[in-house]
Amino acid sequence: MAVCVLGVSLSLEAQVPERPAVQRLVNDFAGLFTPAEKESLETELVGIDDSTSNQICVVTVSDLQGEDINMAAQQVLVGWGVGTARNNNGVVLLVEHTPGLPGGQVAISVGYGLEGVLTDALSKRIITYDMIPFFREDRYYEGIRAGINSIRAVVVGEYNTAREGNDKTAGAVAVLTLLSILLFFFLIIYIANKRKGPTNLGGSNRKGPSMLELMILANLLGGRSRGGFGTGGFGGGFGGGGFGGGGFGGFGGGLGGGGGASGSW
């Protein structure tokens, strides 16, 4: 899960800036962060992206020129392709604030693939309780970091739940597979014994399994081949990317449908 922080003045003709040629996760055009803060966020967010494939683009702008902040956040999400094209697992954090002036707005826009995890209600709660209290004190770095941490906690919680469910399913599949194997070998032994037995009522020895026996064996073999337990979920899970790895690799073409929330201070 990567987070891109962008700040830029937007005009009515082009509410969303073009995606930068050199893509970074922290693009502070509004000047809300110190160089050290930008570098700290960049390092953290690249690590999240490397370890999950989820991408969160936090955009801070100085003036939306009256544009609806929810619409602007979604324009960034879709226009920049935040998230992967396969999973649509992008999130945009858009902050509008003019340094030196009171007040501002913040919105969260969520890609299709994360809408079931990062719901509108959770997005609103993160904005209201985790981010805006810092913004009211002009502590934008702390507010952004709090939002990032909350979003990451929500997504990690969903992934853990999914893995627990998968473990239970995998256990059931393993038991059924074992039973199928035992039944398969039992039938093999049964058929072999019948072939060695006495002549049948027609007076001839059995030379092979009956059609019914072949159908049963074929069904067992087919069930085993179809019953493998596949792996699902977003991206590469929360396994091994860690922090580091040479910088942000770029946005992946994700899409979103308007999920999220907004607030002001």
Number of C-alpha atoms within 10 A of each C-alpha: 27 34 32 27 27 25 24 20 19 18 14 10 7 10 22 22 16 10 13 9 7 8 15 22 29 26 22 21 16 20 17 21 19 11 10 9 15 17 14 14 22 22 21 19 27 28 23 23 26 25 20 22 25 32 31 31 32 31 30 29 27 20 19 21 12 10 13 12 22 20 15 19 30 28 20 25 35 20 16 22 23 31 35 22 15 13 20 27 28 33 36 30 29 29 30 22 25 17 13 7 7 10 14 19 21 26 27 31 34 33 31 20 24 21 21 13 17 23 16 19 12 16 24 18 16 22 26 17 12 20 24 24 16 16 22 15 9 17 15 20 19 16 20 26 18 19 22 24 13 19 20 17 12 16 17 16 12 15 17 13 11 13 15 12 11 16 12 11 12 15 12 12 15 15 11 14 17 13 11 16 15 12 14 17 12 12 15 15 12 12 17 15 11 17 15 12 11 12 12 10 7 6 8 9 14 16 10 13 16 10 9 9 14 12 12 13 18 13 12 17 15 11 13 15 9 9 13 12 12 7 8 11 11 18 18 14 18 19 9 10 17 15 16 13 12 10 17 21 14 19 25 20 19 25 27 25 14 19 21 25 24 22 19 15 12
